[in-house]
């Protein structure tokens, strides 16, 4: 019975850690894409022929 409780607690902690890791990865990817778009826009503004 004790092994079962330890397994359930470990499974819950692992699930929470996985969700946290996936969330941080998605936020990081979104930040990287938005900064790339801003850099591209500023490059186009700087190099545009007025």
N, C-alpha and C positions, 0 to 999 in steps of 0.2 A: 504494500500500500504506500509506503514511504517513497519507493522508487517511482510510482505512478505520479505522486504529487510533485516530486522533483522534475519529472519529465514534463508535466503540464506547465509548471512555472518556467522552465527553460524554453519551452515552445512559445509561451506568451512573450517572454522577453525577446526571443529571436524574431518573432513577428513584428513587434514594435520597432526593433532595430532595423529590420528590413524596410518597413514603411518610412522610417526616418531617412534612411539612406536613399531610397527612391525619391522622396520629396526634395531632399537637398540636391540631388542630381538634376531633377527637372528645373528647379529654381536656378541652378548654376547655368544650365543650358539656355534658359530663357534670358538670363542676364548677358550671356555671351552673344546671343543672337541680336539682342537690342543694342548692345554697344557696337557691334559690327555694322548694323544699319545706320547708327548715328555717325560712325566714322566715315562710312560711304557717303552719307548725305553731306557731311562737312567737306569731304574731298570734292564732291561735285560742285558745291557752292564756291569753294576756293578756286576751282579750275574752270568755272563756267565763263563763257565769253559774253560780257555785258553788251 
